[in-house]
């Protein structure tokens, strides 16, 4: 089984309505690529380095699926909305293959 892929985002929202429009536009794109949000917001404590108030992790079935989603034309439309409503960083990370080998 292939290792999963993840988006890790740290975001500071300055336009709540605009960010809500981004989320509405982006959710179907994540789903189309097999993405499942596993962390969205929630309590946090910045223990080292700069922290942002919104932290998001989206799990994809593979690293390639995570990249394909980010680079898709559909996500480009959502990204343009987000970039007007928030500042932040996103990294795409390959996870470990946690299945035992046969």
N, C-alpha and C positions, 0 to 999 in steps of 0.2 A: 504494500500500500504506500502511496506517495505521501510525503510530508505535506501538511496543511500550510496554507498561506494566511497571513494576517495583515490587516491594516491597523496601525497604531497611530492614533491622532490625538494631538493636544491642541485645544482650541480656546480662544477668548472671543466670545460672541459680543458684538456691539450693536447688532440689530436683530432683536428676537423674532420679529415678523419675517424678516429676510431669511433667517436661519431656519425657521419653520418651513418656509417655502423650499429651501434646499433639502431638508430632510424628506419632505413629501416627494420631491423629484428624485432623490437618490435612492430611497428604499427599494423601489421596483428594480433599479439597476443592480443593486447588491443581490437581490433575490434571483434575478436572471442569471447571475454568475455563480449562484450557489452560496452567496454570502449570508452569514447570520451574525447580527450584532450580539456580542456577548458581554460587552460593557458599554454603557451609555450614560455618561454623567455619574452621579452618585457621590457619596462622601469620599473625600481624598485628603491627603496631607502631603504637601511638598516637603520631602525630607532631605533632598539634595538637588542642587541646581534650580533653574527657573521652573516654576509650576504654572500651569494654566487651569482655569476653573472647570473646563469640560474635557473629559478624557474618554476616548472611544476606542474599542477594539472590535474589529469585525473579522470573523473567521471564515475562510474560504476552503473549498475542498483541496486546493493545491496552491502553491506559490504562483504558478502560471495563471490560474484563474483569478487570483488577487491582482496580478499585473494587468491581465486582460480587462478586468472591470475598470481599474483606474484609467487605463488608456482608451476606453471605449468612447465613441462619439456621444453616447447617451450620458455617460458620467461627465464628459466635458461640459455639457449644458448645465448639469447640477453644480459642478465645480465653479463655474462662472458666478452662479448665484451665491455660493458659500464665500467666495473670495470678496464679494461686496459686503457680506454680513458679518464676517469673522476673520480673525487672524489666527494662524496656527501652523502646525507642522504635521505632515503625514509621512510615515515610513511604511514600506511594504517589506515584511519579514517572512522568511521561510521558517516554519516550525520544525520540530523533531518528528520523525516517524516513530510513534510510540507503540506500534504493533510489534510483538515479539517475532523474531525471524524463525522460520520453520526449519 
